[in-house]
Amino acid sequence: MRHRQQGFSLIELITVMVIVGILAAMTTDLITLPVKSYLALERRTSLVDNAESALRLMQRDIRRAVPNSIRITGGGNTLELLHTSDGGRYRAKPAADGSGDVLDFTTADTSFDVLGSLSAVPSGELVIYNLGSGSADAYAGSNRANLKNTSTTNLLTLSSAKQFPLQSPLQRFFIVDTPITYRCDTAAGSLLRYSGYSITAAQADPPGGVGQLQANNVSSCSFAYSAASATHSGLVTLEVTLTDSVGESSRLIRQIHVDNAP
């Protein structure tokens, strides 16, 4: 007996190929879409982490700035401040027994007592009653003086005799260890931090020294400062946008209240 030969018809083969193609497309979408979503989320997370890290450092420095020392230039792309390492209150009156080194504002003085004690032996420059203008401007005025290396935590000695223009109502002083500048370079896609350079009346762009990279892939940034002298407070607004090579972007905004009571 001869067996009848059996097989698939052309229509059946085409039908199977179409069904297999549909299943393959569905399977591909089921696999690739979650992977693409994961990769996009990872890129956004990386951008946010980079921007958040830079903004946290900026916030820390801004909160330690000398009152009324924040200034913005470069169309909102550059922020400068005078960073404090310590501060306290100076002796304005002698003790009950007549002892104590008082800071004299009527003539040039070279030393004064610290009420209480500083946390460490100070070094850098001394600022008293900074208003950010006129003679009470720590950048260009006469309310800043260099400290001598013989200063202690209880007695501050100036490198040369100095007559400060104005007294602080709260008898406060601040010790500046360095000026700090944050500069956004959108052409290079970077946010840089400069420190350790000399204090100057005019803000240099860029300042001296080598900038330390705080964030890359920076496509835009904007710094703004609003001073409220009546309430001795101010508001710094920081806005940074990071964009990676595939076009993924993250925009972060942070507002920081600063105490400007000198």
Backbone as CSV, one residue per row, in Angstrom:
resi,resn,N_x,N_y,N_z,CA_x,CA_y,CA_z,C_x,C_y,C_z
1,MET,0.843,-1.184,0.000,0.000,0.000,0.000,0.882,1.239,0.000
2,ARG,0.497,2.154,-0.809,1.236,3.407,-0.868,0.590,4.422,0.084
3,HIS,1.526,5.042,0.891,1.025,6.058,1.832,0.888,7.388,1.130
4,ARG,-0.124,8.099,1.514,-0.382,9.420,0.945,0.557,10.452,1.569
5,GLN,1.283,11.202,0.775,2.178,12.238,1.265,1.368,13.441,1.757
6,GLN,1.816,13.964,2.982,1.127,15.091,3.586,2.119,16.223,3.853
7,GLY,1.685,17.483,3.974,2.530,18.655,4.218,1.665,19.885,4.452
8,PHE,2.334,21.084,4.492,1.627,22.338,4.699,1.438,23.041,3.375
9,SER,0.289,23.659,3.315,0.047,24.440,2.102,0.725,25.805,2.230
10,LEU,0.845,26.496,1.146,1.476,27.820,1.141,0.702,28.794,2.017
11,ILE,-0.605,28.701,1.988,-1.425,29.605,2.809,-1.175,29.354,4.289
12,GLU,-1.045,28.082,4.659,-0.787,27.758,6.062,0.572,28.289,6.516
13,LEU,1.569,28.153,5.646,2.901,28.646,5.982,2.892,30.163,6.172
14,ILE,2.209,30.858,5.285,2.140,32.316,5.406,1.409,32.712,6.682
15,THR,0.340,32.007,6.991,-0.419,32.297,8.208,0.435,32.116,9.449
16,VAL,1.198,31.018,9.493,2.072,30.762,10.638,3.148,31.844,10.759
17,MET,3.727,32.259,9.610,4.759,33.294,9.634,4.204,34.622,10.161
18,VAL,2.991,34.965,9.748,2.370,36.210,10.223,2.132,36.154,11.730
19,ILE,1.613,35.004,12.199,1.336,34.870,13.631,2.632,34.937,14.441
20,VAL,3.663,34.241,13.938,4.951,34.269,14.636,5.521,35.690,14.658
21,GLY,5.381,36.447,13.559,5.869,37.828,13.510,5.157,38.715,14.510
22,ILE,3.830,38.533,14.616,3.064,39.326,15.588,3.504,39.001,17.005
23,LEU,3.653,37.708,17.304,4.098,37.313,18.637,5.499,37.843,18.941
24,ALA,6.383,37.821,17.932,7.744,38.322,18.133,7.740,39.824,18.416
25,ALA,6.895,40.565,17.674,6.815,42.007,17.899,6.282,42.312,19.295
26,MET,5.253,41.563,19.702,4.707,41.776,21.036,5.726,41.445,22.105
27,THR,6.448,40.348,21.912,7.468,39.948,22.885,8.584,40.978,22.959
28,THR,8.980,41.508,21.783,10.046,42.522,21.760,9.635,43.765,22.519
29,ASP,8.386,44.209,22.286,7.906,45.390,23.015,7.842,45.133,24.515
30,LEU,7.412,43.928,24.885,7.314,43.604,26.306,8.682,43.612,26.979
31,ILE,9.729,43.296,26.218,11.078,43.249,26.794,11.772,44.597,26.713
32,THR,11.680,45.233,25.521,12.470,46.458,25.312,11.894,47.671,26.028
33,LEU,10.570,47.792,26.114,9.983,48.968,26.754,10.391,49.104,28.216
34,PRO,10.311,48.042,29.022,10.790,48.178,30.403,12.281,48.503,30.486
35,VAL,13.079,47.910,29.567,14.511,48.197,29.572,14.759,49.664,29.245
36,LYS,14.051,50.182,28.216,14.204,51.589,27.857,13.764,52.497,29.005
37,SER,12.669,52.128,29.657,12.194,52.937,30.785,13.209,52.931,31.923
38,TYR,13.809,51.775,32.166,14.813,51.682,33.226,16.032,52.541,32.901
39,LEU,16.501,52.471,31.647,17.668,53.257,31.250,17.375,54.761,31.325
40,ALA,16.156,55.160,30.904,15.790,56.576,30.981,15.726,57.039,32.432
41,LEU,15.158,56.206,33.304,15.088,56.542,34.721,16.486,56.641,35.331
42,GLU,17.369,55.751,34.916,18.739,55.775,35.430,19.461,57.052,34.994
43,ARG,19.233,57.477,33.752,19.854,58.720,33.277,19.319,59.919,34.052
44,ARG,18.000,59.970,34.241,17.413,61.085,34.983,17.905,61.090,36.435
45,THR,18.003,59.907,37.038,18.473,59.819,38.416,19.906,60.309,38.534
46,SER,20.744,59.936,37.563,22.136,60.383,37.574,22.230,61.902,37.448
47,LEU,21.413,62.486,36.566,21.415,63.938,36.402,20.949,64.642,37.679
48,VAL,19.875,64.126,38.275,19.352,64.735,39.495,20.368,64.631,40.626
49,ASP,21.032,63.474,40.749,22.026,63.300,41.814,23.179,64.287,41.650
50,ASN,23.659,64.468,40.414,24.759,65.400,40.166,24.353,66.836,40.524
51,ALA,23.168,67.239,40.072,22.705,68.593,40.353,22.434,68.775,41.840
52,GLU,21.828,67.784,42.474,21.502,67.881,43.898,22.765,67.975,44.750
53,SER,23.795,67.224,44.378,25.051,67.275,45.117,25.680,68.667,45.036
54,ALA,25.670,69.262,43.841,26.229,70.612,43.667,25.413,71.642,44.441
55,LEU,24.094,71.538,44.408,23.247,72.501,45.106,23.389,72.390,46.624
56,ARG,23.588,71.173,47.115,23.794,71.009,48.564,25.064,71.708,49.020
57,LEU,26.139,71.580,48.222,27.389,72.246,48.571,27.228,73.765,48.506
58,MET,26.520,74.253,47.483,26.276,75.687,47.381,25.465,76.183,48.570
59,GLN,24.467,75.429,48.975,23.650,75.826,50.122,24.487,75.891,51.390
60,ARG,25.370,74.915,51.581,26.223,74.911,52.774,27.126,76.142,52.805
61,ASP,27.720,76.479,51.658,28.597,77.652,51.606,27.815,78.948,51.800
62,ILE,26.634,79.031,51.203,25.824,80.255,51.315,25.412,80.503,52.759
63,ARG,25.076,79.461,53.487,24.670,79.619,54.883,25.832,80.052,55.780
64,ARG,27.057,79.867,55.315,28.229,80.279,56.093,28.843,81.561,55.536
65,ALA,28.100,82.285,54.730,28.618,83.519,54.142,28.523,84.673,55.132
66,VAL,29.477,85.608,55.040,29.385,86.848,55.814,28.093,87.566,55.425
67,PRO,27.349,88.108,56.383,26.115,88.841,56.032,26.376,89.902,54.970
68,ASN,25.490,89.965,54.006,25.527,90.963,52.930,26.771,90.840,52.042
69,SER,27.347,89.643,51.945,28.526,89.458,51.099,28.222,88.699,49.812
70,ILE,26.989,88.286,49.611,26.640,87.554,48.389,26.426,88.542,47.253
71,ARG,27.051,88.284,46.131,26.855,89.139,44.950,26.799,88.268,43.703
72,ILE,25.933,88.679,42.774,25.667,87.936,41.542,26.123,88.766,40.350
73,THR,26.857,88.162,39.445,27.278,88.831,38.211,27.158,87.845,37.056
74,GLY,27.682,88.276,35.905,27.691,87.391,34.742,26.312,87.029,34.244
75,GLY,25.358,87.974,34.367,24.008,87.666,33.906,23.329,86.572,34.700
76,GLY,23.730,86.402,35.951,23.128,85.371,36.795,23.849,84.046,36.743
77,ASN,25.014,84.001,36.095,25.771,82.755,35.994,26.905,82.651,37.010
78,THR,27.159,83.706,37.769,28.269,83.709,38.728,27.782,84.210,40.076
79,LEU,28.119,83.466,41.126,27.761,83.829,42.494,29.029,83.838,43.340
80,GLU,29.246,84.929,44.084,30.421,85.041,44.948,29.981,85.353,46.375
81,LEU,30.752,84.867,47.338,30.484,85.118,48.745,31.793,85.079,49.524
82,LEU,31.755,85.616,50.745,32.886,85.534,51.665,32.559,84.466,52.699
83,HIS,33.326,83.396,52.700,33.043,82.240,53.547,33.652,82.426,54.932
84,THR,32.866,82.169,55.966,33.337,82.328,57.339,33.777,80.993,57.921
85,SER,34.891,81.035,58.641,35.360,79.852,59.363,34.937,79.884,60.819
86,ASP,34.653,81.099,61.332,34.257,81.245,62.735,33.715,82.657,62.942
87,GLY,33.271,82.924,64.128,32.753,84.245,64.468,32.410,84.317,65.943
88,GLY,32.141,85.520,66.418,31.811,85.673,67.830,31.481,87.111,68.161
89,ARG,31.686,87.487,69.422,31.398,88.839,69.899,32.661,89.447,70.489
90,TYR,32.899,90.708,70.159,34.066,91.402,70.684,33.712,92.139,71.978
91,ARG,34.744,92.438,72.775,34.522,93.169,74.019,34.351,94.652,73.697
92,ALA,33.205,95.207,74.068,32.930,96.619,73.826,33.100,97.466,75.074
93,LYS,33.059,96.833,76.265,33.213,97.563,77.525,34.142,96.767,78.441
94,PRO,34.874,97.437,79.294,35.734,96.714,80.245,34.899,95.891,81.211
95,ALA,35.559,94.924,81.826,34.897,94.132,82.856,34.626,95.004,84.077
96,ALA,33.914,94.442,85.062,33.541,95.200,86.263,34.767,95.710,87.011
97,ASP,35.868,94.967,86.953,37.085,95.388,87.647,37.974,96.261,86.770
98,GLY,37.470,96.639,85.579,38.225,97.505,84.686,39.191,96.791,83.768
99,SER,39.253,95.475,83.856,40.174,94.712,83.016,39.536,94.397,81.664
100,GLY,40.330,93.856,80.775,39.829,93.447,79.463,40.320,94.343,78.350
101,ASP,40.547,93.747,77.192,41.015,94.483,76.014,39.795,94.827,75.160
102,VAL,39.436,96.093,75.162,38.234,96.565,74.452,38.605,96.951,73.018
103,LEU,37.715,96.653,72.064,37.912,97.106,70.689,37.500,98.573,70.599
104,ASP,38.457,99.427,70.287,38.242,100.877,70.256,37.880,101.307,68.834
105,PHE,36.715,101.944,68.688,36.275,102.422,67.381,36.592,103.898,67.162
106,THR,37.166,104.543,68.163,37.485,105.968,68.031,38.894,106.198,67.506
107,THR,39.704,105.148,67.480,41.082,105.261,66.999,41.521,103.909,66.462
108,ALA,42.707,103.883,65.867,43.232,102.623,65.346,43.599,101.703,66.500
109,ASP,43.111,100.479,66.440,43.344,99.501,67.499,44.034,98.276,66.903
110,THR,44.681,97.487,67.747,45.436,96.332,67.252,44.956,95.000,67.807
111,SER,44.138,95.021,68.863,43.702,93.758,69.463,42.440,93.976,70.291
112,PHE,41.758,92.883,70.591,40.581,92.938,71.462,40.269,91.540,71.968
113,ASP,39.539,91.501,73.076,39.122,90.226,73.674,37.904,89.661,72.941
114,VAL,37.845,88.346,72.928,36.664,87.639,72.434,35.809,87.265,73.632
115,LEU,34.541,87.621,73.582,33.630,87.225,74.659,33.279,85.753,74.470
116,GLY,33.692,84.936,75.419,33.572,83.500,75.248,34.868,82.967,74.673
117,SER,34.761,82.090,73.699,35.963,81.522,73.099,35.631,81.004,71.712
118,LEU,36.571,81.149,70.787,36.403,80.609,69.442,36.637,79.100,69.453
119,SER,36.138,78.431,68.429,36.261,76.974,68.373,37.669,76.516,68.033
120,ALA,38.465,77.391,67.382,39.834,77.045,67.003,40.643,78.320,66.861
121,VAL,41.964,78.168,66.843,42.829,79.334,66.653,42.528,79.939,65.289
122,PRO,42.161,81.218,65.230,41.693,81.809,63.972,42.835,82.196,63.038
123,SER,42.518,82.204,61.761,43.432,82.712,60.738,42.591,83.213,59.577
124,GLY,43.095,84.214,58.893,42.349,84.781,57.778,42.135,86.263,57.970
125,GLU,40.922,86.720,57.691,40.614,88.143,57.778,39.380,88.375,58.640
126,LEU,39.388,89.514,59.321,38.310,89.867,60.245,37.382,90.881,59.591
127,VAL,36.069,90.662,59.740,35.060,91.579,59.198,34.109,91.968,60.320
128,ILE,33.839,93.284,60.426,32.909,93.780,61.442,31.842,94.646,60.777
129,TYR,30.596,94.333,61.073,29.412,95.078,60.649,29.416,95.328,59.131
130,ASN,29.271,94.225,58.396,29.252,94.331,56.938,27.835,94.638,56.438
131,LEU,27.696,95.794,55.800,26.412,96.202,55.221,26.390,96.040,53.708
132,GLY,27.545,95.764,53.127,27.620,95.563,51.683,27.666,96.838,50.882
133,SER,27.930,97.962,51.520,27.986,99.227,50.794,28.865,100.217,51.544
134,GLY,29.388,101.200,50.807,30.201,102.247,51.403,31.417,101.708,52.128
135,SER,31.727,102.334,53.266,32.882,101.884,54.039,32.625,100.557,54.736
136,ALA,31.351,100.165,54.849,30.994,98.892,55.482,30.779,97.806,54.443
137,ASP,31.674,97.759,53.461,31.638,96.743,52.411,32.914,95.920,52.521
138,ALA,32.766,94.645,52.833,33.941,93.804,53.070,34.784,93.610,51.821
139,TYR,34.212,93.858,50.637,34.975,93.724,49.395,35.808,94.986,49.118
140,ALA,35.196,96.148,49.257,35.874,97.388,48.847,35.956,98.423,49.950
141,GLY,35.339,98.189,51.104,35.316,99.175,52.179,36.499,99.037,53.121
142,SER,36.310,99.536,54.349,37.390,99.541,55.339,37.013,98.785,56.604
143,ASN,36.064,97.853,56.499,35.638,97.094,57.674,36.242,95.693,57.719
144,ARG,37.349,95.511,57.013,38.028,94.212,56.958,39.498,94.401,57.292
145,ALA,40.057,93.470,58.085,41.458,93.563,58.496,42.058,92.163,58.589
146,ASN,43.372,92.078,58.346,44.086,90.800,58.444,44.387,90.473,59.900
147,LEU,44.255,89.183,60.232,44.583,88.718,61.576,46.057,88.324,61.646
148,LYS,46.665,88.608,62.790,48.047,88.221,63.024,48.091,86.769,63.482
149,ASN,49.196,86.075,63.156,49.276,84.659,63.506,49.457,84.419,65.002
150,THR,49.576,85.483,65.782,49.662,85.332,67.237,48.288,85.364,67.900
151,SER,47.231,85.467,67.122,45.875,85.486,67.684,45.573,84.148,68.362
152,THR,44.744,84.204,69.388,44.320,83.002,70.102,42.804,82.906,70.056
153,THR,42.267,81.898,70.694,40.808,81.726,70.711,40.120,82.752,71.605
154,ASN,40.892,83.462,72.445,40.319,84.451,73.365,40.757,85.881,73.082
155,LEU,41.832,86.036,72.286,42.348,87.371,71.993,42.730,87.443,70.522
156,LEU,42.110,88.383,69.795,42.408,88.559,68.381,43.362,89.739,68.215
157,THR,44.417,89.506,67.440,45.420,90.531,67.182,45.483,90.802,65.689
158,LEU,45.447,92.071,65.312,45.460,92.459,63.908,46.894,92.621,63.417
159,SER,47.094,92.393,62.124,48.431,92.528,61.545,48.927,93.961,61.614
160,SER,48.003,94.916,61.529,48.346,96.328,61.661,47.179,97.056,62.309
161,ALA,47.473,98.208,62.928,46.423,98.957,63.620,45.305,99.332,62.649
162,LYS,44.076,99.203,63.137,42.914,99.420,62.265,41.811,100.127,63.039
163,GLN,41.200,101.133,62.395,40.017,101.768,62.945,38.822,101.366,62.091
164,PHE,37.949,100.568,62.661,36.774,100.113,61.923,35.750,101.239,61.852
165,PRO,35.048,101.371,60.724,34.161,102.525,60.539,32.905,102.489,61.384
166,LEU,32.337,101.299,61.608,31.062,101.214,62.312,31.092,100.095,63.337
167,GLN,30.378,100.324,64.435,30.237,99.294,65.458,29.054,98.393,65.122
168,SER,29.150,97.149,65.527,28.034,96.225,65.382,27.103,96.370,66.586
169,PRO,25.807,96.554,66.368,24.883,96.664,67.508,24.910,95.430,68.408
170,LEU,25.253,94.273,67.825,25.318,93.036,68.599,26.755,92.658,68.949
171,GLN,27.703,93.560,68.656,29.128,93.339,68.946,29.649,92.085,68.241
172,ARG,29.203,91.872,67.036,29.566,90.653,66.310,30.759,90.893,65.390
173,PHE,31.533,89.857,65.190,32.593,89.860,64.194,32.599,88.515,63.473
174,PHE,33.151,88.495,62.275,33.228,87.286,61.460,34.663,87.102,60.972
175,ILE,35.100,85.858,60.920,36.433,85.531,60.419,36.281,84.852,59.063
176,VAL,36.850,85.466,58.040,36.754,84.961,56.668,37.999,84.149,56.349
177,ASP,37.807,82.895,55.936,38.956,82.087,55.547,39.230,82.168,54.045
178,THR,38.178,82.379,53.232,38.383,82.478,51.789,37.128,83.028,51.108
179,PRO,37.301,83.748,50.011,36.139,84.023,49.163,35.840,82.784,48.322
180,ILE,34.609,82.619,47.934,34.188,81.471,47.113,33.348,81.977,45.955
181,THR,33.621,81.465,44.774,32.829,81.802,43.587,32.327,80.531,42.924
182,TYR,31.048,80.525,42.599,30.463,79.472,41.767,30.196,80.077,40.393
183,ARG,30.740,79.444,39.376,30.643,79.981,38.017,30.110,78.907,37.085
184,CYS,29.026,79.237,36.393,28.396,78.313,35.451,28.905,78.606,34.042
185,ASP,29.560,77.639,33.423,30.088,77.771,32.067,29.265,76.865,31.154
186,THR,28.236,77.438,30.538,27.352,76.625,29.698,28.039,76.188,28.411
187,ALA,29.043,76.936,27.943,29.767,76.525,26.732,30.511,75.219,26.977
188,ALA,31.101,75.096,28.169,31.810,73.862,28.514,30.894,72.866,29.229
189,GLY,29.674,73.302,29.574,28.730,72.416,30.251,29.145,72.064,31.665
190,SER,29.696,73.039,32.402,30.225,72.730,33.729,29.861,73.813,34.740
191,LEU,29.795,73.395,36.000,29.638,74.297,37.134,30.900,74.171,37.973
192,LEU,31.631,75.287,38.137,32.928,75.272,38.807,32.866,76.053,40.120
193,ARG,33.676,75.615,41.076,33.791,76.283,42.376,35.235,76.758,42.542
194,TYR,35.394,78.070,42.791,36.707,78.672,42.982,36.850,79.100,44.439
195,SER,38.038,78.905,45.013,38.315,79.351,46.372,39.813,79.587,46.505
196,GLY,40.211,80.232,47.628,41.624,80.443,47.888,42.250,81.597,47.147
197,TYR,41.470,82.437,46.503,42.014,83.595,45.798,41.845,84.844,46.665
198,SER,42.432,85.943,46.231,42.400,87.180,47.015,41.058,87.898,46.855
199,ILE,40.629,88.555,47.912,39.399,89.346,47.881,39.650,90.630,47.105
200,THR,38.794,90.923,46.147,38.935,92.125,45.328,37.630,92.910,45.312
201,ALA,37.750,94.217,45.061,36.562,95.073,45.040,35.644,94.703,43.891
202,ALA,36.221,94.463,42.716,35.441,94.078,41.545,35.502,92.568,41.385
203,GLN,34.366,91.981,41.121,34.303,90.536,40.973,34.905,90.123,39.634
204,ALA,35.971,89.333,39.675,36.642,88.875,38.457,35.884,87.695,37.857
205,ASP,35.953,87.578,36.537,35.269,86.486,35.844,36.180,85.918,34.745
206,PRO,36.797,84.761,34.990,36.721,83.954,36.216,37.675,84.490,37.267
207,PRO,37.486,84.102,38.531,38.401,84.545,39.581,39.726,83.803,39.491
208,GLY,40.643,84.111,40.395,41.930,83.448,40.374,41.839,81.996,40.796
209,GLY,42.916,81.273,40.541,42.955,79.869,40.924,42.299,78.964,39.905
210,VAL,42.298,77.686,40.219,41.722,76.664,39.343,40.363,76.249,39.891
211,GLY,39.361,76.280,39.036,38.022,75.904,39.470,37.877,74.405,39.641
212,GLN,37.156,74.015,40.682,36.876,72.602,40.933,35.511,72.252,40.351
213,LEU,35.467,71.185,39.563,34.229,70.782,38.897,33.216,70.271,39.921
214,GLN,32.019,70.868,39.903,30.937,70.460,40.790,29.862,69.667,40.049
215,ALA,29.656,69.986,38.782,28.662,69.280,37.979,29.008,69.461,36.509
216,ASN,28.776,68.424,35.721,28.949,68.531,34.271,27.594,68.365,33.595
217,ASN,27.604,68.422,32.272,26.362,68.358,31.476,25.409,69.500,31.818
218,VAL,25.953,70.645,32.236,25.127,71.797,32.595,24.728,72.535,31.323
219,SER,23.449,72.556,31.030,22.963,73.244,29.832,22.516,74.672,30.128
220,SER,22.092,74.946,31.360,21.730,76.312,31.746,21.713,76.418,33.255
221,CYS,21.923,77.639,33.747,21.813,77.880,35.181,21.501,79.348,35.404
222,SER,20.923,79.635,36.551,20.556,81.006,36.887,20.620,81.175,38.397
223,PHE,21.402,82.179,38.835,21.511,82.497,40.250,20.898,83.875,40.481
224,ALA,20.124,84.000,41.548,19.496,85.280,41.878,19.559,85.495,43.380
225,TYR,19.669,86.772,43.769,19.764,87.119,45.191,18.894,88.329,45.466
226,SER,18.025,88.187,46.448,17.152,89.277,46.863,17.434,89.588,48.322
227,ALA,17.985,90.778,48.574,18.303,91.180,49.942,17.124,91.918,50.550
228,ALA,16.851,91.637,51.818,15.785,92.322,52.546,16.400,92.925,53.793
229,SER,16.998,94.089,53.649,17.765,94.690,54.739,16.902,95.060,55.938
230,ALA,15.625,95.364,55.704,14.756,95.776,56.812,14.561,94.645,57.818
231,THR,14.527,93.432,57.325,14.330,92.279,58.213,15.616,91.488,58.423
232,HIS,16.720,92.009,57.888,18.017,91.334,58.022,17.966,89.909,57.488
233,SER,17.287,89.717,56.388,17.237,88.397,55.763,17.307,88.565,54.252
234,GLY,17.665,87.516,53.590,17.750,87.535,52.144,17.354,86.184,51.581
235,LEU,17.196,86.131,50.279,16.785,84.895,49.623,17.636,84.683,48.385
236,VAL,18.288,83.528,48.345,19.090,83.132,47.186,18.326,82.055,46.434
237,THR,18.174,82.242,45.129,17.493,81.265,44.285,18.513,80.666,43.322
238,LEU,18.626,79.351,43.332,19.553,78.629,42.469,18.753,77.756,41.514
239,GLU,19.034,77.892,40.236,18.355,77.085,39.212,19.408,76.485,38.276
240,VAL,19.411,75.160,38.184,20.397,74.452,37.356,19.679,73.413,36.508
241,THR,20.019,73.365,35.214,19.472,72.364,34.298,20.616,71.552,33.722
242,LEU,20.521,70.224,33.848,21.521,69.318,33.311,20.907,68.518,32.167
243,THR,21.657,68.384,31.065,21.189,67.646,29.886,22.292,66.695,29.435
244,ASP,21.964,65.408,29.303,22.989,64.440,28.907,23.083,64.323,27.394
245,SER,23.912,63.402,26.923,24.210,63.284,25.495,23.031,62.806,24.659
246,VAL,22.051,62.157,25.271,20.892,61.670,24.517,19.706,62.621,24.618
247,GLY,19.900,63.763,25.281,18.839,64.763,25.357,17.978,64.692,26.593
248,GLU,18.289,63.793,27.530,17.538,63.717,28.783,17.911,64.908,29.660
249,SER,16.912,65.610,30.225,17.163,66.817,31.011,16.517,66.725,32.381
250,SER,17.171,67.380,33.339,16.618,67.514,34.685,16.876,68.943,35.155
251,ARG,15.839,69.589,35.653,15.921,70.978,36.108,15.590,71.042,37.585
252,LEU,16.526,71.583,38.366,16.343,71.686,39.807,16.387,73.147,40.234
253,ILE,15.517,73.505,41.170,15.470,74.855,41.734,15.520,74.744,43.253
254,ARG,16.371,75.561,43.852,16.457,75.578,45.305,16.524,77.021,45.787
255,GLN,15.768,77.315,46.847,15.775,78.645,47.454,16.335,78.538,48.869
256,ILE,17.243,79.487,49.198,17.952,79.436,50.471,17.774,80.771,51.182
257,HIS,17.241,80.731,52.397,17.127,81.932,53.221,18.452,82.176,53.932
258,VAL,18.915,83.410,53.913,20.182,83.752,54.552,19.945,84.842,55.607
259,ASP,20.705,84.739,56.687,20.614,85.721,57.769,21.630,86.818,57.496
260,ASN,21.140,88.036,57.282,22.023,89.159,56.959,22.215,90.111,58.131
261,ALA,21.903,89.669,59.335,22.121,90.522,60.506,23.612,90.652,60.740
262,PRO,24.183,91.854,60.557,25.634,92.003,60.691,26.087,92.124,62.131
